[in-house]
Amino acid sequence: MKIVAVTACPTGVAHTYMAQEAIEKECRKRGYDVKVETQGSMGIENELEQEDVDEADLVILAIAIGIEGEERFEDKEEQGKVITVEPGEAIKRPAELLNKAENL
């Protein structure tokens, strides 16, 4: 399974990167291909290209604020392939998040 994600929290520091780490770790454990973009105080890092999004089986938005480039995910949203959660959920329950993703 190929997953792309965006993580972003209001201050753009701790939870943004903790959510990124939790998602990446759980995906690696399951053997999934994953790429996580972060949006925070450092700007956008690991920016997802449209090609990354188009090739993904699923998009995870672990966000607590509006993000830049949200229109990139419109097609996946229409397909029901986007999960949106608070960053704290991704940090605390990454396995449950990925289980939900597998059931889409």
C-alpha positions as CSV (number, residue, x, y, z in Angstrom):
1,M,0.0,0.0,0.0
2,K,1.2,3.5,-0.8
3,I,0.3,6.2,1.6
4,V,0.9,10.0,1.6
5,A,0.2,12.2,4.5
6,V,0.3,15.8,5.6
7,T,0.8,16.7,9.3
8,A,0.3,20.2,10.7
9,C,-0.6,21.7,14.1
10,P,-1.2,25.3,15.2
11,T,2.3,26.0,16.3
12,G,3.9,23.8,13.7
13,V,6.5,22.3,16.0
14,A,6.1,19.3,18.3
15,H,2.8,17.6,17.2
16,T,3.5,18.1,13.5
17,Y,6.8,16.1,13.7
18,M,5.5,13.6,16.3
19,A,2.6,12.8,14.0
20,Q,4.9,12.4,11.0
21,E,7.1,10.0,13.0
22,A,4.2,8.0,14.3
23,I,2.7,7.6,10.8
24,E,6.1,6.7,9.2
25,K,6.9,4.2,11.9
26,E,3.6,2.4,11.7
27,C,3.7,2.3,7.9
28,R,7.3,0.9,7.9
29,K,6.2,-1.7,10.4
30,R,3.5,-2.8,7.9
31,G,5.8,-2.6,4.9
32,Y,3.9,0.3,3.3
33,D,5.4,2.9,1.1
34,V,4.9,6.3,2.8
35,K,5.8,9.9,2.3
36,V,4.8,12.6,4.8
37,E,4.7,16.3,4.2
38,T,5.0,18.6,7.2
39,Q,3.6,22.1,7.4
40,G,4.7,24.1,10.3
41,S,6.9,26.9,11.7
42,M,9.7,25.8,9.3
43,G,7.4,26.1,6.3
44,I,6.6,23.1,4.1
45,E,9.0,20.2,4.3
46,N,9.0,17.0,2.2
47,E,6.4,18.6,-0.1
48,L,4.2,16.1,-1.9
49,E,4.1,16.4,-5.6
50,Q,0.8,15.9,-7.4
51,E,2.2,12.7,-8.8
52,D,2.8,11.4,-5.3
53,V,-0.8,12.1,-4.4
54,D,-2.2,10.6,-7.6
55,E,-0.2,7.3,-7.2
56,A,-1.2,6.9,-3.5
57,D,-3.7,4.4,-2.3
58,L,-4.6,6.6,0.6
59,V,-4.1,10.1,2.0
60,I,-3.9,10.8,5.7
61,L,-4.4,14.4,6.8
62,A,-3.2,14.7,10.4
63,I,-4.0,18.3,10.7
64,A,-5.4,20.8,13.2
65,I,-5.2,23.8,11.0
66,G,-5.8,24.7,7.3
67,I,-3.0,23.6,5.0
68,E,-1.5,24.9,1.9
69,G,-2.2,22.9,-1.3
70,E,-5.3,21.2,0.0
71,E,-6.7,21.1,-3.6
72,R,-4.1,18.4,-4.4
73,F,-6.3,15.9,-2.6
74,E,-9.7,16.7,-4.2
75,D,-9.7,13.6,-6.4
76,K,-8.8,11.3,-3.6
77,E,-11.5,12.9,-1.4
78,E,-14.1,12.2,-4.1
79,Q,-12.9,8.6,-4.2
80,G,-13.3,8.3,-0.4
81,K,-9.5,7.8,0.0
82,V,-8.8,10.6,2.5
83,I,-8.7,10.2,6.3
84,T,-8.6,13.4,8.3
85,V,-7.6,13.2,12.0
86,E,-6.1,15.5,14.6
87,P,-2.3,15.2,14.9
88,G,-2.8,13.9,18.5
89,E,-4.8,10.9,17.2
90,A,-2.0,10.0,14.8
91,I,0.5,10.2,17.6
92,K,-1.5,8.2,20.2
93,R,-3.2,5.6,17.9
94,P,-1.2,5.1,14.7
95,A,-2.1,1.4,14.5
96,E,-5.9,2.2,14.7
97,L,-5.4,4.9,12.0
98,L,-3.7,2.4,9.7
99,N,-6.3,-0.2,10.4
100,K,-9.0,2.3,9.4
101,A,-7.1,3.1,6.2
102,E,-6.9,-0.6,5.3
103,N,-10.7,-0.8,5.5
104,L,-11.4,2.0,3.0
